[in-house]
Amino acid sequence: MEITDLIAPDRVTIDLQASTKAQLLAELARRAVTATGLPHKQIGDALQARETLGSTGVGAGIAIPHAQIAELDGFYGLFVRLSRPIDYDAIDGHPVDLVFLLLIPANSKEHLQALACVSRRLRDQKVAAELRKAERAHEAYDALTKSS
């Protein structure tokens, strides 16, 4: 699985403003409505339910909020860089500024591959540095998707 299977250029936002984890998850759910055709509440509830199992803040300023949703026909990815890092209860205790939302069809046999693909890209220090310095969304998309 490739990152380009999960995200499109129009699903990248830089300098998103959010002051709390709950506010961020609600905004991500709101942004996913148009592309997925699913209700905001359904997406938001699925993300919140996953967070109750443990934080999706994976460390180094990165979070990968994700949820499986039965009504999805395919994977849906959305990347945002926050204008200011926020507390996210990440495993290393550091605030988060790079966020990749991943919505997964329920019972997908490829969900772990998708998560690993996203994690590998974001945890690459060179990619993370490029994402943090990108001035435009297309630059962030290029950083995410270019071959290493």
N, C-alpha and C positions, 0 to 999 in steps of 0.2 A: 504494500500500500504506500502511496506517495502523498505528501501533504497537499498536492494539487487536486487529489481526489476528495479533499475535505473542505477546501476553501476556495473562494473566487475573489477576484480583485475588489468587487463591490462589497465585500464583507470584512473590510479592514477599516478601522477607525483609529486615528491618533488623537491624543489629548482629550480623551473622554473625561468628563468630570463626574466623580462619585465620591462621597465622603465616607460611606460605610459599605461593608460587605453586602448587607441586605439591599441597599440602594443599587449597588452594582449588579447584583443578580437580577433584580427587578428590571433594570434597564436592558440587560442582556436578553431577558425573556421578551421584553417589548420589541426589541430589534429583530428577534427571530420569528415573530408572528407572520410577517409578510411572506418570507421565503418558505416557511413550513406550512402555512395555512392552519396552524394550530392556535387555540386560544392562549392568550397571555397567561392566564391563571394556571392552565395545565402545564405549561413550560416552567413557570416560576415554581409551582408546587413540586415538580419533579426535581428541579435543581436544589430546592430547599431540603427535600427528602434525602437526596444524596449527601448534602453537607452534614446532615445529622449523623451519618455513618462515620464521618471524619472529614477534616478539612481537605479540600482539593488544592490548597496552597502547597506546592511541592518544594518550595525553597528557592533561594537566589532571586527573590522578587517575582516569581512566576506562579500563576494559578491556572489550573485546567479544570474549571467547573464543567461537569458533564452529567448526563442523565440518559437513561434508556426510556424511550417513549414508544408504545406499541403502534401508534398511528403514523409514525414516520415511514416514508418509503425509501429513504436513503440517509446517509450521513449528512449532517449540517455543521459546518464550522464557521466561527466568527472570531476574529482577533481584534482586541482593543489594547491600546496603550493608554494608561491613565495619565491625566495631566499632573497628578500628584499621587505618590504611593499611599495606599491605605492599609490599615490593619486588616488581615484576612485570616488570622489564626493559622498561619503557615507553619509547617513542621519545624522550620528553623527559627520561628519567631520574628522574622523580618517582614516589613511591609511589602505589599505586592504592587507592581506597576505594569506588568505584562500579563495579559489574560487571554486565554484561548478557550472559547466556549465550544463544546463538542456535544451535539445531540446525536443519539445513536438509536437506530431501530431496535426495538426489543427483540431478544433472541438472536441478535446478530452474532455470527460466529467470528466476525472480524473486529469486534469491539476492542479487544486487547491490542490488536495490531494498530488500530487507529490511535488509541491512547499512547502507545509506545512511539508511534510516528511523530505525534505532536510533541511529546516529551523530549525526544531526541533533538528535534529542531530547536525548541526553546531553550534547552539546557546547554546547547552549543554556545560557548562564551562569545564567539565571534558573531553569531547570529543575534544573540541577545544584545550585544553592543550596537550592532547595526539597527536593530529595532528601536533602541533607546535614542539613537541620534537621528532617525528618519524625520525629515521635515514634512513629508507628504505621505498620504496613504499608499500610493503606488510604490514608494520607496520601501515602506514596511512590507508590502506584499512581495516585492522582489527579494528582500532579505529572507523572508519566510520560505520562499519557493525555489530560490536558485540552488543549483547543485553545489554540493560542498567540494 
